Amino acid sequence: MAFCSQETCAHFRDRLTPQPTANRLSLSKQASSQSQCGRSFTSGGRRHNAKTRFSGRGRCIPCHLACVLSLHFTAPHWPWEGPQDKAVSDSLTEVMHHDGGTIATYRAMIESLDRNIAAVLRALQKSGKAKNTLVIFTSDNGGERFAKSWPFNGMKGELLEGGIRVPLLVRWPSQVRAGSITQQTAMNMDFLPTLLDIAGVPPDSRRPPDGESLLPTLRDATRVHDRTLFWRYHAHAQGAARRGQYKYLRIENNEFLFDVVADPQERGNLNKRQEAVFLELKDAWARWDATLLPYTQQNATWSNKTQNFLPDRY
C-alpha cells in the first residue's frame, strides 16, 4: 500500500509490468488495476483524464494532490508455484493442490515477491516522489504449510501468535526515521484511521473505525501506549484478547493466559498464577464478543484440523 502523488501512480501503471511467470494472470490483474489515477483510464463506460479519479460512486474527484495505491500479491499462497513453474500451473485441476509445493518452491515465490516489491520502490524513486510517499508492507495472517514464524507457534487459522503476528514495515523518508523500531501493538484496522489522519480527513462519526491512527508512533517510535485488542475465530471456538504483555487465549474448551513478551512461544500458562489478569481479560473478551453477531453453522471458516492434510496438526 502506498500513499502517493498522481504522477507516481501513472508512473507505476506504465512501468510496473509482470515478467512472464506461471502467475502471469494474477500479476497482470494486479498491474492493470493498481492505479486509481493516471493519464487516462476507462470506468463505467466513461473516459477520465489525468486530473480526475473515479470514486466508484459514479463521479470524478480531483486527483492532483494525492492518491492511494493498493497492491496485493497472491504469493506466497495456493497454488504453490514459482515464476518458472508453468508446467505445474498447466497441470493443476484445482487451486488447493495438497500434493504440491516444496520449500524450494516457497523460496522462489518469496524471492519473486521481493523482486516485484523492489520494482515498485525503484519506480517510486525514479518518479521523484519517494521522500514524501508512505509505503506500508504487511500481511493479513500468519503463514501456512511451508512458513514457520519463529519463535511463534501456530499458523493461519489459529489465534496463537504464529497465526496472527505478521510483519509490518513502513517506509516514509520525510517522516519516519530509517531503522527505527517500535513496540507499539497495532492491527491492520489501524491503517484506515492512520491514512485519514495523514490526509487531514476526520473519520465518519456515524461509522467510526475500530482502529486508531498510528501517525504519532510513525513519527516517534518511542510513543507507545497500552491498548486492548480482541480476536475471535469460528473454527474450534477460538478467542483472544491482548493487553500489554498479557494475552488471553481460548481454543475449544481450553483457556490460557500468556506473557507473550517474555514467552512468545506461548508455553507457560499463567491462568492460575496470574488469575486476576486472566479473569479480567476473559471478561473483557466476553463483553466484546457479546457486541458481535453470533457465529452459526452456516458461517464459513478454515480449520487446520478438519482439512486433514497437515499431519502435524491435531
ZAZALO-153396 format. One record per residue (C-alpha): x, y, z; residue in three letters. Coordinates in steps of 0.05 Angstrom, whole numbers, plus 5000, padded with zeros to 4 digits. Layout:
% residues N
(node (X, Y, Z), ala)
...
***
This chain:
% residues 314
(node (5000, 5000, 5000), met)
(node (5026, 5069, 4984), ala)
(node (5000, 5139, 4995), phe)
(node (5028, 5176, 4936), cys)
(node (5021, 5230, 4884), ser)
(node (4983, 5226, 4818), gln)
(node (5046, 5227, 4777), glu)
(node (5073, 5167, 4816), thr)
(node (5011, 5126, 4804), cys)
(node (5015, 5140, 4730), ala)
(node (5089, 5120, 4731), his)
(node (5073, 5054, 4765), phe)
(node (5019, 5038, 4716), arg)
(node (5064, 5049, 4657), asp)
(node (5129, 5019, 4685), arg)
(node (5110, 4962, 4730), leu)
(node (5094, 4903, 4686), thr)
(node (5096, 4829, 4704), pro)
(node (5151, 4785, 4679), gln)
(node (5129, 4720, 4644), pro)
(node (5112, 4673, 4701), thr)
(node (5064, 4618, 4717), ala)
(node (5027, 4671, 4757), asn)
(node (5021, 4717, 4698), arg)
(node (4945, 4722, 4701), leu)
(node (4941, 4745, 4773), ser)
(node (5001, 4791, 4766), leu)
(node (4971, 4822, 4703), ser)
(node (4907, 4836, 4740), lys)
(node (4947, 4870, 4795), gln)
(node (4988, 4911, 4747), ala)
(node (4928, 4934, 4708), ser)
(node (4885, 4953, 4768), ser)
(node (4936, 4981, 4817), gln)
(node (4929, 5054, 4795), ser)
(node (4867, 5092, 4814), gln)
(node (4891, 5152, 4776), cys)
(node (4935, 5160, 4716), gly)
(node (4939, 5193, 4648), arg)
(node (4873, 5163, 4626), ser)
(node (4831, 5103, 4641), phe)
(node (4761, 5077, 4628), thr)
(node (4710, 5063, 4682), ser)
(node (4636, 5051, 4674), gly)
(node (4640, 5069, 4600), gly)
(node (4668, 5138, 4615), arg)
(node (4737, 5164, 4598), arg)
(node (4775, 5200, 4653), his)
(node (4837, 5243, 4645), asn)
(node (4898, 5251, 4690), ala)
(node (4866, 5304, 4733), lys)
(node (4808, 5262, 4757), thr)
(node (4798, 5198, 4795), arg)
(node (4735, 5155, 4791), phe)
(node (4708, 5148, 4862), ser)
(node (4667, 5085, 4849), gly)
(node (4603, 5123, 4863), arg)
(node (4591, 5150, 4793), gly)
(node (4630, 5215, 4800), arg)
(node (4700, 5241, 4787), cys)
(node (4741, 5276, 4841), ile)
(node (4806, 5316, 4835), pro)
(node (4869, 5274, 4837), cys)
(node (4924, 5327, 4832), his)
(node (4945, 5323, 4905), leu)
(node (4949, 5250, 4926), ala)
(node (4922, 5181, 4915), cys)
(node (4925, 5112, 4946), val)
(node (4956, 5053, 4911), leu)
(node (4939, 4985, 4940), ser)
(node (4979, 4927, 4912), leu)
(node (4961, 4857, 4935), his)
(node (5007, 4799, 4917), phe)
(node (4977, 4730, 4917), thr)
(node (5043, 4695, 4931), ala)
(node (5062, 4662, 4976), pro)
(node (4996, 4625, 4974), his)
(node (4959, 4569, 4940), trp)
(node (4974, 4547, 4886), pro)
(node (5046, 4532, 4903), trp)
(node (5084, 4552, 4840), glu)
(node (5144, 4596, 4826), gly)
(node (5159, 4641, 4767), pro)
(node (5187, 4583, 4726), gln)
(node (5132, 4533, 4744), asp)
(node (5087, 4540, 4683), lys)
(node (5084, 4464, 4675), ala)
(node (5058, 4459, 4746), val)
(node (5007, 4513, 4732), ser)
(node (4983, 4478, 4668), asp)
(node (4975, 4412, 4705), ser)
(node (4931, 4438, 4762), leu)
(node (4860, 4414, 4766), thr)
(node (4846, 4454, 4829), glu)
(node (4879, 4512, 4865), val)
(node (4890, 4476, 4931), met)
(node (4935, 4420, 4906), his)
(node (4953, 4383, 4970), his)
(node (5006, 4342, 4934), asp)
(node (5043, 4404, 4911), gly)
(node (5095, 4452, 4937), gly)
(node (5165, 4446, 4967), thr)
(node (5210, 4491, 5008), ile)
(node (5247, 4508, 4944), ala)
(node (5182, 4529, 4911), thr)
(node (5163, 4571, 4972), tyr)
(node (5232, 4605, 4969), arg)
(node (5223, 4620, 4895), ala)
(node (5155, 4652, 4910), met)
(node (5184, 4695, 4965), ile)
(node (5242, 4717, 4921), glu)
(node (5193, 4735, 4866), ser)
(node (5154, 4777, 4915), leu)
(node (5217, 4812, 4937), asp)
(node (5237, 4828, 4865), arg)
(node (5169, 4858, 4849), asn)
(node (5168, 4900, 4912), ile)
(node (5237, 4925, 4893), ala)
(node (5209, 4944, 4824), ala)
(node (5155, 4985, 4859), val)
(node (5206, 5021, 4902), leu)
(node (5251, 5034, 4841), arg)
(node (5193, 5063, 4803), ala)
(node (5176, 5106, 4863), leu)
(node (5248, 5131, 4868), gln)
(node (5251, 5146, 4794), lys)
(node (5187, 5186, 4799), ser)
(node (5220, 5233, 4849), gly)
(node (5164, 5222, 4899), lys)
(node (5197, 5172, 4945), ala)
(node (5214, 5221, 5001), lys)
(node (5142, 5241, 5013), asn)
(node (5108, 5174, 4999), thr)
(node (5086, 5128, 5055), leu)
(node (5097, 5055, 5036), val)
(node (5068, 5000, 5081), ile)
(node (5086, 4926, 5075), phe)
(node (5045, 4876, 5116), thr)
(node (5004, 4813, 5112), ser)
(node (4934, 4791, 5132), asp)
(node (4951, 4730, 5173), asn)
(node (5006, 4682, 5194), gly)
(node (5037, 4632, 5147), gly)
(node (5016, 4562, 5129), glu)
(node (5045, 4497, 5104), arg)
(node (5117, 4520, 5089), phe)
(node (5120, 4582, 5133), ala)
(node (5150, 4577, 5203), lys)
(node (5147, 4643, 5241), ser)
(node (5199, 4630, 5295), trp)
(node (5195, 4639, 5353), pro)
(node (5120, 4636, 5349), phe)
(node (5076, 4575, 5348), asn)
(node (5012, 4569, 5308), gly)
(node (4993, 4585, 5236), met)
(node (4938, 4613, 5192), lys)
(node (4871, 4594, 5221), gly)
(node (4895, 4596, 5293), glu)
(node (4897, 4652, 5345), leu)
(node (4965, 4631, 5370), leu)
(node (5017, 4685, 5355), glu)
(node (5041, 4648, 5293), gly)
(node (4971, 4656, 5264), gly)
(node (4961, 4730, 5279), ile)
(node (5031, 4761, 5286), arg)
(node (5053, 4789, 5218), val)
(node (5108, 4834, 5191), pro)
(node (5095, 4909, 5188), leu)
(node (5147, 4951, 5152), leu)
(node (5137, 5025, 5138), val)
(node (5179, 5070, 5093), arg)
(node (5167, 5145, 5093), trp)
(node (5234, 5181, 5089), pro)
(node (5208, 5251, 5105), ser)
(node (5172, 5228, 5168), gln)
(node (5197, 5161, 5192), val)
(node (5269, 5152, 5217), arg)
(node (5303, 5096, 5179), ala)
(node (5318, 5035, 5222), gly)
(node (5271, 5055, 5278), ser)
(node (5232, 5000, 5314), ile)
(node (5171, 5010, 5357), thr)
(node (5140, 4965, 5410), gln)
(node (5071, 4993, 5396), gln)
(node (5018, 4939, 5387), thr)
(node (4979, 4951, 5323), ala)
(node (4930, 4917, 5276), met)
(node (4913, 4923, 5202), asn)
(node (4849, 4960, 5221), met)
(node (4894, 5018, 5243), asp)
(node (4912, 5034, 5171), phe)
(node (4846, 5068, 5154), leu)
(node (4849, 5119, 5211), pro)
(node (4924, 5128, 5200), thr)
(node (4915, 5146, 5127), leu)
(node (4856, 5192, 5143), leu)
(node (4899, 5226, 5196), asp)
(node (4956, 5237, 5146), ile)
(node (4907, 5265, 5096), ala)
(node (4876, 5311, 5148), gly)
(node (4807, 5279, 5139), val)
(node (4765, 5263, 5201), pro)
(node (4733, 5194, 5204), pro)
(node (4659, 5187, 5192), asp)
(node (4629, 5198, 5261), ser)
(node (4570, 5154, 5243), arg)
(node (4615, 5095, 5230), arg)
(node (4679, 5106, 5270), pro)
(node (4736, 5059, 5253), pro)
(node (4755, 5004, 5301), asp)
(node (4828, 5021, 5296), gly)
(node (4869, 5082, 5315), glu)
(node (4917, 5127, 5280), ser)
(node (4990, 5105, 5282), leu)
(node (5015, 5172, 5257), leu)
(node (5044, 5195, 5324), pro)
(node (5083, 5130, 5331), thr)
(node (5106, 5132, 5259), leu)
(node (5137, 5200, 5273), arg)
(node (5165, 5179, 5341), asp)
(node (5176, 5105, 5352), ala)
(node (5181, 5115, 5428), thr)
(node (5109, 5137, 5433), arg)
(node (5078, 5073, 5458), val)
(node (5014, 5061, 5498), his)
(node (4975, 5001, 5522), asp)
(node (4912, 4982, 5485), arg)
(node (4866, 4922, 5488), thr)
(node (4857, 4882, 5424), leu)
(node (4808, 4826, 5411), phe)
(node (4802, 4768, 5362), trp)
(node (4753, 4712, 5351), arg)
(node (4754, 4655, 5301), tyr)
(node (4697, 4608, 5286), his)
(node (4737, 4543, 5278), ala)
(node (4748, 4510, 5345), his)
(node (4713, 4567, 5383), ala)
(node (4776, 4608, 5386), gln)
(node (4780, 4675, 5422), gly)
(node (4837, 4720, 5444), ala)
(node (4849, 4786, 5479), ala)
(node (4916, 4823, 5484), arg)
(node (4932, 4879, 5533), arg)
(node (5004, 4899, 5544), gly)
(node (5046, 4837, 5554), gln)
(node (4988, 4791, 5570), tyr)
(node (4944, 4751, 5523), lys)
(node (4881, 4712, 5539), tyr)
(node (4871, 4653, 5492), leu)
(node (4814, 4604, 5484), arg)
(node (4814, 4543, 5438), ile)
(node (4753, 4500, 5445), glu)
(node (4746, 4487, 5520), asn)
(node (4818, 4504, 5537), asn)
(node (4836, 4572, 5565), glu)
(node (4905, 4604, 5574), phe)
(node (4940, 4666, 5597), leu)
(node (5008, 4680, 5566), phe)
(node (5061, 4733, 5575), asp)
(node (5075, 4739, 5500), val)
(node (5133, 4787, 5511), val)
(node (5173, 4740, 5557), ala)
(node (5142, 4677, 5527), asp)
(node (5128, 4688, 5453), pro)
(node (5122, 4613, 5442), gln)
(node (5061, 4612, 5488), glu)
(node (5083, 4554, 5530), arg)
(node (5075, 4579, 5602), gly)
(node (5001, 4581, 5621), asn)
(node (4993, 4635, 5674), leu)
(node (4918, 4629, 5684), asn)
(node (4927, 4605, 5756), lys)
(node (4989, 4645, 5775), arg)
(node (4961, 4710, 5747), gln)
(node (4888, 4693, 5759), glu)
(node (4865, 4765, 5767), ala)
(node (4894, 4785, 5699), val)
(node (4866, 4722, 5668), phe)
(node (4795, 4735, 5693), leu)
(node (4799, 4808, 5674), glu)
(node (4819, 4794, 5602), leu)
(node (4770, 4736, 5596), lys)
(node (4713, 4781, 5620), asp)
(node (4734, 4837, 5573), ala)
(node (4735, 4789, 5514), trp)
(node (4665, 4762, 5532), ala)
(node (4637, 4833, 5536), arg)
(node (4667, 4850, 5468), trp)
(node (4642, 4785, 5437), asp)
(node (4572, 4800, 5462), ala)
(node (4570, 4862, 5417), thr)
(node (4580, 4820, 5355), leu)
(node (4534, 4775, 5316), leu)
(node (4538, 4703, 5339), pro)
(node (4570, 4651, 5295), tyr)
(node (4524, 4599, 5262), thr)
(node (4538, 4533, 5228), gln)
(node (4529, 4569, 5161), gln)
(node (4588, 4614, 5173), asn)
(node (4648, 4595, 5131), ala)
(node (4713, 4582, 5168), thr)
(node (4781, 4549, 5159), trp)
(node (4803, 4492, 5203), ser)
(node (4873, 4463, 5203), asn)
(node (4844, 4403, 5238), lys)
(node (4785, 4383, 5195), thr)
(node (4822, 4396, 5129), gln)
(node (4860, 4332, 5143), asn)
(node (4922, 4349, 5102), phe)
(node (4970, 4373, 5156), leu)
(node (4998, 4314, 5195), pro)
(node (5028, 4359, 5249), asp)
(node (4960, 4390, 5266), arg)
(node (4917, 4355, 5318), tyr)
***
